[in-house]
Amino acid sequence: MAYTVFGKTVKKRLIDMDKTQGWLCEQVREKTGMYFDSSYLSRICAGKSNPPKMVTAIRDILSIPEDA
């Protein structure tokens, strides 16, 4: 699966933070109160889905600026 620039940034940030996708999914669920799993994350990273609330939560959790 090919990742978008945002998807690559998410993956790199997780590696830099020494965190897993599972950890990120838990954080997004806590922050949004909505269902979120690794397949949903993969769709976002591949650009197949772009839900603003989830993307904003991911950016906040991983401290990714809006222009990245």
C-alpha positions in Angstrom: 0.0 0.0 0.0 1.4 3.4 -1.0 1.3 6.1 1.7 0.6 9.8 1.2 3.0 12.4 2.5 0.8 12.6 5.6 0.8 8.8 6.0 4.6 8.7 5.8 4.8 11.5 8.4 2.5 9.5 10.7 4.6 6.4 10.4 7.9 8.3 10.9 6.6 10.1 13.9 5.4 6.8 15.5 8.9 5.4 15.0 10.6 8.5 16.4 8.3 8.3 19.5 8.9 4.6 19.8 5.1 4.0 19.7 2.9 1.5 17.9 -0.1 1.9 15.6 -2.1 0.2 18.3 -1.1 2.9 20.8 -2.1 5.6 18.3 -5.5 3.9 17.7 -6.1 3.9 21.4 -5.2 7.6 21.7 -7.5 8.5 18.8 -10.4 6.6 20.3 -9.9 8.3 23.7 -9.6 11.8 22.1 -12.5 11.5 19.8 -14.8 9.0 21.6 -15.2 7.3 18.2 -14.3 3.9 16.8 -10.8 3.8 15.3 -8.7 0.8 14.5 -5.5 0.0 12.5 -7.3 -0.7 9.3 -9.0 2.8 9.6 -5.5 4.3 10.2 -4.1 2.5 7.2 -6.9 3.9 4.9 -6.1 7.4 6.2 -2.3 6.9 5.7 -3.0 5.7 2.1 -5.3 8.6 1.3 -8.4 6.4 0.8 -10.2 8.2 3.7 -9.8 11.7 5.1 -12.1 12.2 8.1 -11.2 15.7 9.4 -11.9 14.8 13.1 -9.6 11.8 13.0 -6.9 13.5 11.0 -7.0 16.4 13.5 -6.8 14.0 16.4 -3.8 12.2 14.8 -2.0 15.5 14.2 -2.6 16.6 17.8 -1.5 13.3 19.4 1.7 13.1 17.2 2.4 16.9 17.2 2.3 17.0 13.4 1.8 20.6 12.1 -1.0 21.4 9.7 1.4 22.0 6.8 3.1 18.6 7.1 
